[in-house]
Amino acid sequence: MTPGIADHVIALLLKSKNVELIYPQFRLNLIQSDPDDNKFVDCAFAANATYIVSDDTHFDILKDIKFPELIILKLREFLDEVKRL
C-alpha cells in the first residue's frame, strides 16, 4: 500500500461514526518478542477495549498478564462470537 492510499483509507475510517481516534498516554511494553505489536495493546488499553482480535501469536503473552485484562481472540473465534449475538 502506498502512503497516498494509506492516507485515504485512514481518512475514510475516521469519517465512520463507529471509529474513534485514540492517543495512548501509556507505553505498557508488554510484548517483548515483537515490540512493534505494543502500539495495538497501548491503543486497546487507552480505548478501554474488551478484545484484541489477531492471529499473531505474539499477542498470546497477554493471556498470562492480569493487568490490563484484554481478551485475545483469533479471527475465527471472534467471528464465532459475533455470530452468537
GUKOLSE-209084 format. One record per residue: x, y, z of N, C-alpha, C in turn; residue in one letter. Coordinates in pm, whole numbers, plus 50000, padded with zeros to 5 digits. Atoms other than C-alpha are relative to their C-alpha. Layout:
! GUKOLSE-209084
XYZXYZXYZA/...
//
This chain:
! GUKOLSE-209084
500864988350000500005000050000500905012350000M/499224987750007501395033749906499555009750109T/500414990349897501395062650156498745007849962P/501194992750044498775080949949498734991950021G/501165008649980496395051549955499724998350149I/500165001349855497015046650328499345012450058A/500614987549952496145083250388498505000449969D/501425000250038492845078950201499224989950085H/500675010249917491985047150393499805005450141V/500114994349865492705064450726498945010950004I/501014989450005490615094750626498604994249993A/501315006550012487745071850529499594993750133L/500315006149870487945052750858499605010650103L/500284989649901487985084751062498655006749979L/501334994450026484745096050896498884990850048K/500995009649955482985064851018499565003350142S/500514996449868480735070851319500344989850107K/499645010049900481915038751487501524998550017N/498544999749986485625047851477500395011850086V/499524989349912487395067851745501535000349994E/498554998350002490935081551715500505000550144L/499495001249864492885072052028501485003850003I/498604996749977496135087252151500404994250135Y/499625006449872497595063752413500925008950082P/499184992249908499085081052716501054991250068Q/499105009449934500915049752833500684991449895F/499275009850079503525027352679500244988250093R/499965011249907502964994152853501144990249971L/498885008950040505644974652659499824985850053N/500305013449950504014941352739500494988849909L/499585010350095505104922852425501485002249970I/498554998750017508864918052438500484993349870Q/499565007750116509094892952149499815007449868S/500214991750119507794918451895499515013750045D/500374987049943507844953752038499095008549911P/500864992450091506124967751728498524997250024D/501395003549970502924949951840499445007850119D/500454992949880502784970752158499085011849971N/500864988650032501135000051980498524996050000K/501385004750002497994978951939499494997450142F/500355002249859497994968852306499775013550069V/500144986749938498505005252412498705006749958D/501264994150047495585016752196498804992950059C/501115007649941493334988752320499815003950146A/500074995949860494164998152679499425014050013F/500474986249994493615035352618498535001249961A/501394999550047490295028552443499074991850088A/500795008649913489125005452721499324988849919N/500525010650086488694978252459499864987050078A/500195013149940487464943952554500874989649932T/499305010150080489134924352274501145006049920Y/499064998050110492184923852057499814987749913I/500215011050093491494902751751501234999149910V/498795001750079494644889151592500404985349995S/499445013550013496104856851461501515000150027D/498584998549967499564869951556500264993750137D/499765007349876500914846351822500745008350105T/499324991549901502924874351987499015005350105H/501004994949907499674886052149499604989750105F/500375010649905499254852652327500575002450139D/499394996949870501544865252607499015007650089I/500964992049924498694888352711499004991450077L/500915009049929496634858152819500494997150141K/499405002649869499034854253113500195012650084D/499824987349930499034891053212498655004250059I/501264996949931496394900753469499545014549977K/500374986050023496504938453404500905005849892F/501444998350022495374952153175499404987049947P/500695012050046492854924853116499415002549862E/500474999150138492394922052741499784985849951L/500305013150054490744892352577500604999249861I/499355001950129492844879652289499264988949927I/500735009750080490844862152019500634998849862L/499645002250140491884846651691498815004649916K/501074995150086489844859151395498824990349997L/501095009950004487834826751376499195000350129R/500694999449872487004828951748499115012450008E/500784987649999485844864951707498784998949910F/501135001650092483674856551408498944990850059L/500955008949933482094827951602499245007550110D/500624991949894481434852151891498965009649942E/500924990650065479784877451659498754992749950V/501145007850051477584850651505499014996250111K/500875003649887476244842051852499145011750046R/500764988149956474964877751904498665001249931L/
//
